[in-house]
Amino acid sequence: MFGYHSAGPKVRLTSDRMVLRLVYERDAHRLAEYYAENREFLKPWEPVRDESHCYPSGWQARLGLINEMQKQGVAYYFMLLDPEENHVRGVVNFSHLLRGSFHACYVGYSLGEKWQGQGLMYEALQSLIRYMQRQQRVHRIMANYMPHNHRSGKLLERLGFEREGYAKDYLMIDGKWQDHVLMALTDPQWLPPR
Ligand SMILES: CC(C)(COP(=O)(O)OP(=O)(O)OC[C@H]1O[C@@H](n2cnc3c(N)ncnc32)[C@H](O)[C@@H]1OP(=O)(O)O)[C@@H](O)C(=O)NCCC(=O)NCCS
């Protein structure tokens, strides 16, 4: 299931209704299609995205950088695909992975408008968090949501994340500094990286 390749790590997991796969350089079209289709829907929940998110050419450059980060083990960007692996239903990014005495990262996620409210993000995150804990040996996964993003808050609670604090004007979302609730999940069965 897990393998490594000179071009970068390759990870492909399956859940009941999806294929969860690490992005690679040939995914530019699929990702551009996802961001173009969901541009208005995602706008209130995300940083301002420049136009290049909606074009394969913009993603080609970005995927080069992501691939480099994945090779270095500091970030893992997953796509949630339909079982035939043609269309992106959502994305999950584990970023800023720090080792030392921390072994921690952040998680960010979004689901396309037509896939909301079916339990798909919960299904994907259950598998991906298990992968990050068991294979990448991450001890702490942090996630932050705006207080009015009830869906995201509910999802994190259902996954076992606990509230750790509240940060004023924490992230620039949709062009405004927005307060966030700070959440984290730690792994009591953590083992040091091999
Ligand atoms: C946050 C977000 C990923 C949550 O997606 P979601 O589909 O609501 O999340 P889940 O996978 O947990 O699904 C739960 C919903 O599916 C419903 N559901 C249907 N079938 C289900 C099943 N088999 N299992 C679980 N839930 C199911 C639940 O009742 C629940 O609906 P409700 O919120 O109306 O009660 C999504 O709303 C999103 O993409 N938002 C925009 C981007 C964003 O906010 N990102 C996070 C920034 S912090």
The ligand as an SDF file (V2000), in Angstrom:
LIG
                    3D

 48 50  0  0  0  0  0  0  0  0999 V2000
  -16.1410   21.2060    7.1230 C   0  0  0  0  0  0  0  0  0  0  0  0
  -16.5830   20.1840    6.0910 C   0  0  0  0  0  0  0  0  0  0  0  0
  -15.3840   19.4450    5.5180 C   0  0  0  0  0  0  0  0  0  0  0  0
  -17.5290   19.1840    6.7790 C   0  0  0  0  0  0  0  0  0  0  0  0
  -18.1140   18.3420    5.8050 O   0  0  0  0  0  0  0  0  0  0  0  0
  -19.3430   17.3890    6.1980 P   0  0  0  0  0  0  0  0  0  0  0  0
  -19.7640   16.6560    5.0100 O   0  0  0  0  0  0  0  0  0  0  0  0
  -20.3680   18.1840    6.9340 O   0  0  0  0  0  0  0  0  0  0  0  0
  -18.6430   16.5130    7.2660 O   0  0  0  0  0  0  0  0  0  0  0  0
  -18.8160   15.0160    7.6960 P   0  0  0  0  0  0  0  0  0  0  0  0
  -18.0770   14.1420    6.7770 O   0  0  0  0  0  0  0  0  0  0  0  0
  -18.4740   14.9670    9.1480 O   0  0  0  0  0  0  0  0  0  0  0  0
  -20.3530   14.7300    7.5300 O   0  0  0  0  0  0  0  0  0  0  0  0
  -21.2300   15.0190    8.5700 C   0  0  0  0  0  0  0  0  0  0  0  0
  -22.5820   15.3090    7.9740 C   0  0  0  0  0  0  0  0  0  0  0  0
  -22.9670   14.2580    7.0900 O   0  0  0  0  0  0  0  0  0  0  0  0
  -24.1890   13.6160    7.5710 C   0  0  0  0  0  0  0  0  0  0  0  0
  -24.0730   12.1830    7.2000 N   0  0  0  0  0  0  0  0  0  0  0  0
  -24.7930   11.6050    6.2220 C   0  0  0  0  0  0  0  0  0  0  0  0
  -24.4160   10.3230    6.0940 N   0  0  0  0  0  0  0  0  0  0  0  0
  -23.4490   10.0990    6.9860 C   0  0  0  0  0  0  0  0  0  0  0  0
  -22.6410    8.9730    7.3250 C   0  0  0  0  0  0  0  0  0  0  0  0
  -22.7630    7.8020    6.6740 N   0  0  0  0  0  0  0  0  0  0  0  0
  -21.7010    9.1020    8.3020 N   0  0  0  0  0  0  0  0  0  0  0  0
  -21.5440   10.2940    8.9450 C   0  0  0  0  0  0  0  0  0  0  0  0
  -22.2600   11.4000    8.6710 N   0  0  0  0  0  0  0  0  0  0  0  0
  -23.2050   11.2900    7.7000 C   0  0  0  0  0  0  0  0  0  0  0  0
  -24.2240   13.9570    9.0300 C   0  0  0  0  0  0  0  0  0  0  0  0
  -25.5410   13.9100    9.5290 O   0  0  0  0  0  0  0  0  0  0  0  0
  -23.6520   15.3590    9.0410 C   0  0  0  0  0  0  0  0  0  0  0  0
  -24.6180   16.2790    8.5350 O   0  0  0  0  0  0  0  0  0  0  0  0
  -25.0540   17.5690    9.3780 P   0  0  0  0  0  0  0  0  0  0  0  0
  -23.7910   18.4130    9.5370 O   0  0  0  0  0  0  0  0  0  0  0  0
  -26.0740   18.2100    8.5050 O   0  0  0  0  0  0  0  0  0  0  0  0
  -25.5280   17.0320   10.6850 O   0  0  0  0  0  0  0  0  0  0  0  0
  -17.3600   20.8470    4.9360 C   0  0  0  0  0  0  0  0  0  0  0  0
  -18.5210   21.4820    5.4240 O   0  0  0  0  0  0  0  0  0  0  0  0
  -16.5500   21.8380    4.1160 C   0  0  0  0  0  0  0  0  0  0  0  0
  -15.8780   21.4540    3.1660 O   0  0  0  0  0  0  0  0  0  0  0  0
  -16.6660   23.1280    4.4310 N   0  0  0  0  0  0  0  0  0  0  0  0
  -15.9930   24.1780    3.7000 C   0  0  0  0  0  0  0  0  0  0  0  0
  -14.4870   24.1840    3.9500 C   0  0  0  0  0  0  0  0  0  0  0  0
  -14.1650   24.2260    5.4220 C   0  0  0  0  0  0  0  0  0  0  0  0
  -14.9080   24.7330    6.2340 O   0  0  0  0  0  0  0  0  0  0  0  0
  -13.0060   23.6710    5.7720 N   0  0  0  0  0  0  0  0  0  0  0  0
  -12.5620   23.5950    7.1480 C   0  0  0  0  0  0  0  0  0  0  0  0
  -11.9680   24.8660    7.6140 C   0  0  0  0  0  0  0  0  0  0  0  0
  -11.5660   24.7530    9.3460 S   0  0  0  0  0  0  0  0  0  0  0  0
  1  2  1  0
  2  3  1  0
  2  4  1  0
  2 36  1  0
  4  5  1  0
  5  6  1  0
  6  7  2  0
  6  8  1  0
  6  9  1  0
  9 10  1  0
 10 11  2  0
 10 12  1  0
 10 13  1  0
 13 14  1  0
 14 15  1  0
 15 16  1  0
 15 30  1  0
 16 17  1  0
 17 18  1  0
 17 28  1  0
 18 19  1  0
 18 27  1  0
 19 20  2  0
 20 21  1  0
 21 22  1  0
 21 27  2  0
 22 23  1  0
 22 24  2  0
 24 25  1  0
 25 26  2  0
 26 27  1  0
 28 29  1  0
 28 30  1  0
 30 31  1  0
 31 32  1  0
 32 33  2  0
 32 34  1  0
 32 35  1  0
 36 37  1  0
 36 38  1  0
 38 39  2  0
 38 40  1  0
 40 41  1  0
 41 42  1  0
 42 43  1  0
 43 44  2  0
 43 45  1  0
 45 46  1  0
 46 47  1  0
 47 48  1  0
M  END
$$$$
